Amino acid sequence: LEDIYGLEKFNFGGVGAIYKSIGVVTDDNDEQQESDLTTEGGSSLFDDILSGGSTSTSSGSSDALDELFGNKSPAPAPPASTSTKETSAAAAPFDLNSIPPFEKFRVLHTDPMVLAIDDFFTSDECDKYVQMSIDAEKQQTDEQTPDDNESSSETSLPETPLQPMLLGQSQTVGKDSRSQAQRTSTTWFHYYKGVPELMAKASRLLGLEGIDRFEEPQTVRYRRNEKFTWHLDALSPEEANNPSGSGQRVATLLVYLTDVAAGSGGATMFRDLGEGNDSQQPLKVRPKKGSALLFFPSAGGIPGAPFDIRTLHCGEAVAEDAENEKWIAQLWLRQRGYEPTAPVGNSHGDASDEIGRYC
């Protein structure tokens, strides 16, 4: 996570971690800490996990993962090239350290790294994000439908300043002409100010001091039979290399807002990443309410390539007889500060007070 993806303080770990201030790790035992994370063969636990070695697992928790994500932290490593460029925003005026570190991690794949965080959202937070999207859809539908009488106008939902916008689809990259992104789902773009839980927890997880590198937060609904075919989240080289732009997408965070039962479709599926010991079966992540999925669409893979083609993935069609619709919240992190374009007037800075109150 440090060497390849530049996340020096992932989950507020690493050297200079914020949790040192509360006595979990102190400067005096840094040398012992580094020694504890080194195996008899001389390689560090972190190196072994990145290389898919014997101390790492493809699912579930283990002593190795407890060491990596728990109270100990790996030896310092230089940040990835994607994170060395300066960002324009100063440190945020809120204390993310008040949010407890995440603990329920599953390493689904090591190279490229794919992680599940099962304690990301509470059930109430999931329900809130689904409902605010449904309310916004009803409001926009009412606005587009002429009222035949006064009573129908009176029953419509009042418009709020933070109402998310039902908008077009996000940019993605298809792997070839036969796998161009084809999406049948519905997407809402949210004000940063309206989703303080998502912005605070995403920054906390990735070890960021602010939110200025995040694209517009989104919620997405997949009804029965709806899907998102094979695509890459990374941007085209033309956009990513624009010197006046925000650079490439370096991380994708999906948060599952509903459960989709086994056998009911709706999984996030990585075509070229094997599941467990069976490399012939694609990695499939079933939606679990409150769980987050984190992967990295550009760093890693072929040196010098503009994106990691191994992260090609799809949103499997939700079965017609599925008990629940599939809902997700999603965020993309850019290399540099990002200028939002939707909804109108959206701003990272406007979210500071709400994030502060949440923290």
Sequence and secondary structure as in RCSB ss.txt:
>XXXX:A:sequence
LEDIYGLEKFNFGGVGAIYKSIGVVTDDNDEQQESDLTTEGGSSLFDDILSGGSTSTSSGSSDALDELFGNKSPA
PAPPASTSTKETSAAAAPFDLNSIPPFEKFRVLHTDPMVLAIDDFFTSDECDKYVQMSIDAEKQQTDEQTPDDNE
SSSETSLPETPLQPMLLGQSQTVGKDSRSQAQRTSTTWFHYYKGVPELMAKASRLLGLEGIDRFEEPQTVRYRRN
EKFTWHLDALSPEEANNPSGSGQRVATLLVYLTDVAAGSGGATMFRDLGEGNDSQQPLKVRPKKGSALLFFPSAG
GIPGAPFDIRTLHCGEAVAEDAENEKWIAQLWLRQRGYEPTAPVGNSHGDASDEIGRYC
>XXXX:A:secstr
  TTT  TTGGG STT GGGGGTSS GGGHHHHHHHTB TTS BHHHHHHTT TT  SSS  HHHHHHHSS    
     GGG S  S    SS GGGS     EEEEETTTTEEEETTSS HHHHHHHHHHHHHHHHHHHHHHS  SSH
HHHHTS    TT  EE      B SSGGG   B SEEEE  GGG HHHHHHHHHHHT S STTB   EEEEE TT
  EEEEB S  HHHHT TTS   EEEEEEEE S   TTSB  EEEEEEEETTEEEEEEEE   TT EEEE SSSS
SSTT SS GGG EEE  B TT SS EEEEEEEEESS     SSTT  SGGGHHHHHHH 
